C-alpha cells in the first residue's frame, strides 16, 4: 500500500506528533483513569474473563460527546488485555480496501479502535457485518472478476461515536456492548489535573490552581490536559531551574489564558466565541429581562451550514467540537451593575427545526467578554453585536 494512503487512514505526520504529546498524559491502566466508574467496572469484568478464557471481549461501542475519554478507554482496554492496539480514523476510510489494508495485519485478540465510526459510508458499514460476526470478509479481484473470502484473526472492534443514529441498524446491533460515557465533573477534572501533574511533571500542583483549570476545561479531559501543559510550558520558560509548586499562580494562569485566547469565565476559546458572536449578530436586540434560559424575543434561527461558513470552520467541527458544550447547562457567574454576584445555569444555544437559536445567557456571556476586552483580554477579536 502506498505510504500516502497509510498516512491518510491512520494519521498525518503532524497529527502523529500531537498524538505522541497527548500520549504522555493518557492513562495506561484503569487505576489511572478517573471517572466513568460504572463503565470501568463492566470492562474489568470482561477483561478478567478474557484473561481466563483467552476469548476476545465482545465488540463494544462507546457513545458520548467529544472529550469524555473514548480513545483513552479503548487504549486502556488493549493495555489491560495485553494485546496490540490499532487506531483507525473513520473519516479517512473511503473504500473498504482502505479498511482491509489495516485490519489484515491484526493478530489474534487485538483491539481495533474505529474512531468516529458514524462517518463510514453506509456501504462500508455493510462490509463490517461479516467481519464482526464471523471474522471474514469478501475481497473482489477486478482483474480476474472473482471474489475471495478472507478469514481474519478474531479481534475486538471498539467503535466510538457521537452520533449513533448515523449507524446502520444491523451494524449497531452487532455491538453487543454499548457504553454511554458521561462528561466529567469539575471534581473529576481537578483530580485528573492533580494526578497528571504528578505523573508527568513530578510536581504537586496547588489545589486551587488545579480547581481553576478544571473549571475552565469544559467538562473535557483533553482540554484539562492541554491547559495543564500550556501552564507548565509557561512556568518552565520563566525559570532556569526546576518548576516549584509556588510558581504556579493565578497570575500565571491568566497569562496562559490570554496567550491561548481562552476566556477566564468558563473557558471558551476563540472559535466558540466567534460562533456565538456570529449567531448573535443575526438577532434582534435581546431582552435581558427574560429568563436566561429563554431565547431572545423574535430570535432568528440560523442553519449550521451558514454558521460554519460565517466562522470559516467545517460543519463537522461545529457540530462535534463547538456546539456540544454550548448546548449543555453552563454555569455563568457575573457581577451586575451594583457589583452583586449573580449565577445563572443555562445552555447558550438551542437547536430548533429551523436552525440554531441563541439563549439570553449567550448575550450575557458576550457582554461580559466585551467588558474583559476593555481590560486587555481578547485583543484583535471583534465582539460587537450588530443589534447593539
N, C-alpha and C positions, 0 to 999 in steps of 0.2 A: 504494500500500500504506500502511496506517495506520502512524503513527510508532511506536506501541507494539509493533506486530508486528516492525518493523525492529529495535527495541531488544531484543526477545526473542530473535530469531535471532542477531544479531551480538553484542551485549553491552549491559549496562546502563551508565548514566552513571557510577556508582560504579566498576564494573569497568573501564570505559574509562580512568578516571583512574589506576587501579592499573597498567593495561597501559602507559599513557604513561610512568609512572615506571620500569617494568621495561624499556621500550624503550631507555632511556638506557644500560642495561647490556648489552642484547642485541647480540651481534656482527653486523656487517653483511656481512662477507665471509668466505670460507673461511680466509683467512690469520689472521683474528681468532678463529676457532673453535679451541678447544683440545680434543684428544681426538677419538674417532671417526675415526681416520685412514683406515682401510680404506673407510669409508662416504664420506668426503670425496673420496678418490681416485676412486672409481667415479662419484660425482656430477659431479666435474670433467670426466671423460671425456664424460659425457652432455651436459653444458652446452657443452663445446667443439664437439661435433658439432652441437648446436643453432645455435651461432653461425655455423657454416659452411652448414648446410642450411636453417636457419630452420624446421625441423620440430620441434614441441614434443617434449620428452622424454617417455618413456612414463610412464603412471600409476604412481605409487610409493606403497608402504605402509611407514610407519615403525612398527616394532614395538619395544616396550620399556617398562619401568616409568616412572612419572611422574618428571619431572625429569632425563631423560637428554638433553634438547636437541631433541626432535622439532619443536616450534614454531620454535625458533631455526633449525634446518637448513632448514625449509620457507621461512622468511623469506629466508635466505641464497640459496637456490636462485633465488627470484624476483629478488633483487637482482643476482645474477651473470648471470641471463638478461636483465636489463634490462626486465622486464615487471611488470605490476601484480600485487599480492598480495591475495587475497580470503580472509579467515579466517571460517569458519563453525563454530559450536558445534553438534555433532550432537544434544546433549541438548535443544536448543531447537527442533529440527525436528519438528513434529507432523504435518504433511501434506506431500505432495510439492510443493504450491504454495508452501509456505514456502521450500523449497529453490530452486524455479524462480524466485521473485521476486528471488533474489540472483544466480543464475548467468545470468539473461537479460541482465544488464548487463556481462558479461565481454567482453573483446576478444580478438582472435586472439593466441594464445601465452601468455595469462595463466595464473597459477598459482592454483588454488583449493585451499585447505587446509581439510580437513574433520576437525576435532579430535574425538576420542572417537567415531570412526565406528562403533564397535561398538554405540553407543547408538541408532542408527537402527532403527526398526521394520522387520521383515522386508519388508513391502510397499513401504516407501520404498527399501530396498536394491534391490529388484527394478527400480525406476524408474531406477536408476543404470546398469543394463546397457546400454541404448541410448545414454545419454549418454557412457559411457566407450568404447563400441565404434565407433559411427558418428556421435556428436555430434548426436543427435536425441532428442527427447522428445515424448511424446503428451500433449496437453492436452485435457481434457474441458470442453466448454461445456454445463453442465447446463441452461441456459435453452433452448438450441437442440437439446439432445440430440444433439450432434455431437462429433466428435473432430478435433483439428488436430495435424498433425505439424510441430513447430518445429525448425529447424536452429540449432544453437548453434556459435559460432566454436570452432575447435579449441583445446583448452586442456589443461593438465596437472593432473590431480587428485592431490593428495597427501593420503593418509589417515594418521591417527595413531591407534594403538590399544594398549591394554594387554591386550586380550582378543580376539585374532584368532579364537578359537573361536566367538565370537558373530556372526561374519560368515557370510552365505550362501556356500556353496562357489562358486557361479557368480560372485559379486562378488569373492571372494578371488582367483579365477583371472584376473580382468580387471586385477589389479595385476601387471604384467609384471616389476616390480622390487620385491622385498621386502627391506627392510634392517633388520637387528636392531641396535638401539643398546644399548650396554652401560653400566652405571653407571660413574661417574667414579672414578678412583683418587684417593687423598689428594694425590699429587704433581700430578696434573692440576688438581685443585681449587685447590691452592696457586697454581699458575701462573695460573689463571683470576682469582683474587683479586688477584694482583700486577698483572696486565695491566689489569684493570678499575679498580683503584685509580689507576693512572697515566692511563688513558684518560678516566675520568670526573672524577676529583678532582685530577689533576695532582700526585699525591703518591706518593713511594716508600714504600710500607708496609713496615715491618720484616718480615724474612723469618720470624722466629719468631711474629709475630702472624698473618701470613698462614697459616702452617702450623697454628696453633692454630684459626683459623676453619675451615680446610679439614677438620680432624679432627672438627669439630662439624657439618659440613654434610650428613651422612647420604648421602654419595655423590651429592649432587644440586646442580647448578649454581645452580638457583633459590634454594636455601637459602643457598648461599655468597654470592650477591649480596645477599640480604636481610640477612645478618649483617654484611656489609661496610657496607651502607647504614646500618644501625642504629648501628654503631660510629662511623661518620663523623658521624652526626647528633648523637650524644652529644659527640663531640670538638668539633664546631662550636659546640655550646651552651656549652661550657666556656671558650671564648676569644672575645675580640672581634676578634682578628686572624686571620691565616691559620693553618690547622692545619699543624703540623710533624710529621715522622715520629716524633720522640721523644715526642710527646704520646700516641701510640698505644701504650699499655702493657697488660700483663696485668691490672693492676688495673682499667683502663677496660673491658677485655673482660669481666671478671667482673661489673662493674656493669651492663653491657649485657645479659648473660645473665640476671641476676636480674630486671631490668625486663621482659625478653621471656619470662620463665618457661621458660628453656631450661637443661637441666642442663649442668654443666661437665665431664661424663664422656664422653658420646657424642653429646650434642646433641638429646636427645628433648625435645619440647615438652609443654605441659600436656595436650593431648588424648591423646598417646601414653601418657603416664604414667597418665592416667585409665583408658585402655583396659587397661593391664597390671594395675592395681590391681583393676579390676572383674573381670578374669579370675581373678586370684589369690585373690580373696575367696571364690570358689566352690570352692576346692580344699581338700583335707585338708592337714594340716601337712606342709610339704615336708621331704624327707630330703636335707640338704646334703652328705651323704657320697656321694651319687650323682654320676655324671659330669654336668657342666653341660649336656651335650648331651642328657641324658635328661630325660623328663618326671617330675614328682613321682609318688610311688607312689600308685596308685589315683586318678590325675588325672581330674577331671570335665571332659568336653568341653562347650563352650558354643557354641551357634549364633551366627552373625554377626548375625542379626536381634536376638537377645536382647542381645548386646553393644552393638549400635548404640543400642538403647533405654536400656541402662544409662548410657551416656555422653552421651546426647542428641545423637547425630550421625546423619547419613544413612548408610544401609548402603553406598552407593556411595563415600562419603568414607572409611569404614572400610576398604573393600576396596582402594581405589586410592591413598589418601594415607597411611594409618596402617600397614597391615599389611605392605606390601612390604618395608620396611626391617627390620621386626621379624622377618621370616621369612628374612632373609639372614644370612650369617655376620657377627656383630658382635664386635669385639674389645673386651673389657672388662678394664680394668686396675684393680686394687684392692689394698689392704694388708690382711692378715689381722690377727688379734688380737696377733700378735707383730711387727707392722709390717713383715712381709716382703711384698714386691711379688709379686702373682700376676697372671697373664694367662690369660684363657680366651677362646676364639673359638667362638661358638655362636649359632644363632638363639635368639630369645626365645620364639617361638611356632611351633607346628606345626599344620597342618591335618590332621584325620583325617576319616573318614567321618561321625563323629558331631558334629564341630564343631572348635572351636579349643582346643588344649591348651597350657598354658604349660610351658616347659622350666625347669630349675633355674637357668639363667643369668638368667631374668627375676626369680626370687626374690632372687638375689644383687644384681641391679641395684636393686630396690626397697629392699632392706636398706641399700645404700649411700646411696640418696636419703633414707632415714629419718635416717641419721647427718648428712647435709648439712643436713637440715631443722633439726636442733638447732643448727647453725652459722649459721642465718639464711636458708637457701635455702627456696624453695617455700612462702612464707608463705600461709596460708589454704588450703593443699591438704590433703586427707585421704589419707594414705599408709598408714594402718593396714590390716593384712590380718586378717580375722576369725579365721583359723585360728591366729594368733599369740596 
